[in-house]
Amino acid sequence: MDTATPAVTVALHDGASVIASWGQVDARRHGELLLPAVDRILAEAGVKLDAVTGVVVGVGPGPYTGLRVGLVTAATFASALSVPVHGLCTLDGLAYAAGQDGLEGPFAVATDARRKEVYWARYEDARTRTGDPAVDRPADIAEALAGLPVVGQGAVLYPEAFPEAHGPEHVAAGALAALAAERLAAGQELLEPQPLYLRRPDAQVPKNYKVVTPK
């Protein structure tokens, strides 16, 4: 599952292929859509929740509130089912999906970070990120990414900075699950299911805030 972008996306993977998936783009309804989506794909696949042997969740980077919905839900399922929960960079899932669509490297991935910024990373190919994810204004990285295809909503939102936009626009849990299954089968360690924020949350206590206590 992944809620690090405006897309709420869930998939069920059997270790070899995706057997059910669902996604909807709605940046304001992550909490409302996620659990019904889990029920929907389990019903579509004809299995019960207790058949799940592991949980993979996108850790971002992404906005504070939406990202936490997926992480908390994944951790809750993992605890209730006594199964492992693995984290995976959301940008890696987008890169992997672009590779499945036929895009060859090098390229970059950029998602909407709001505040007129993007979360982004460079990739040698669909499986190989060449540095840590970062958050920047599109104009500040346009020269560094010139000539490269840029995957994701960030490229669509800022075509003047990223003229070579390439799909998919949003992450899909099916690609995230497939990449995780591939890495686990190869004996690779995945990330801890901890949020990758890259910056402080929008909602903060004002600097001049004073606590008032009754006398």
Secondary structure, DSSP 8 states (H G I E B T S, - for coil): -B-SSSEEEEEEE-SSSEEEEEEEE-TT-HHHHHHHHHHHHHHHHT--GGG---EEEE--S--HHHHHHHHHHHHHHHHHHT--EEEE-HHHHHHHHHHHTT--SSEEEEEE-STT-EEEEEEEETTEE-S--EEE-HHHHTTTTTTS-EESHHHHH-TTT--SEES-SS--HHHHHHHHHHHHHTT---B-S----SS--S----TT-------
